[in-house]
Amino acid sequence: MPVLPSCLLEPLWNEFVALLPARGEFAAGHPLGCHRRRVPDRTVFEHVVLALVHGSGYERVAGPGCSDRTIRRRVKEWAEQGISEMVHVLALEAYDRMIGLELSEISVDGCITKAPCGGQSAGRSPVDRGKQGLKRSVATDARGVPLGLVAAGANRHDSPLLGPTLHAAMDQVGPLPDDVNVNLDRGYDSSTARALLQELGFTGEIARKGVPAPIQAGKRWVVERTHSWMNSYGKLRRCTEKHSTVVEFYLHLAAALVTLRMLIRHATIHYRWDQRPTTRRLK
């Protein structure tokens, strides 16, 4: 199954283009007014999605009508405007309106990937011989829909990232219900994590250290599946971006794609109609 079906590209672009500022074909402040036309946003968007899926450098995905400098400059501009974060929020709102987010059970976990170029969000990876790596902390609902994302260095522990991840989820979906249970693995088995959950008014189901993982898997397996889905995007498996804003841009763009894909999959079941032809009884 492809990581990005063709049915997702157009809905994502419709949400993306609605958030872009209106611009003319030429730059209004150019002193001569005779420079080349601005590359269309749709063309740059398709190259950005291509870089996200394959993880290739901008020089490899660039073409005659869109250079690597244009892609890099436009990505930095969109990242500073927070376009992908707003697209992720719109995708979550659409999913909540049509399917419904199950916020009573939230799962949080981290995932370490490669970051060979280093950067502001990178750190020494403890599982890759000290090479530069990136840790992605994700909070999901009971079905695995990504709610909040935090990027940090690979040398950061999961427990200190629990608070920023939960607050990022609340920023994306708004206030959470009163009865929320947070499912965590044994990396969060500490008094600090329990005190944080108590401060937020949440209950926690935390795996104990020293007990085999399959025995206490619980309900947190959905966040592991979400990490697997997001690792299908090459830009997240091997992040070559150095600026933290650009890293978060790609994280939220991938999360929006995962949310839209789950929305379409669940909508085909909830909004199915009977297509069998009706037969009339002959008298």
Secondary structure, 3 states (H helix, E strand, C coil): CCCCCHHHHHHHHHHHHHHCCCCCCCCCCCCCCCCCCCCCHHHHHHHHHHHHHHCCCHHHHCECCECHHHHHHHHHHHHHHCHHHHHHHHHHHHHHHHCCCCCCEEEEEEEEEECCCCCCCCEECCCCCCCEEEEEEEEECCCCCEEEEEEEECCCCCHHHHHHHHHHHHHHHCCCCCCCEEEECHHHCCHHHHHHHHHHCCEEEECCCCCCHHHHCCCCHHHHHHHHHHCCCHHHHECCCCCHHHHHHHHHHHHHHHHHHHHHHHHHHHCCCCCCCCCCCCC
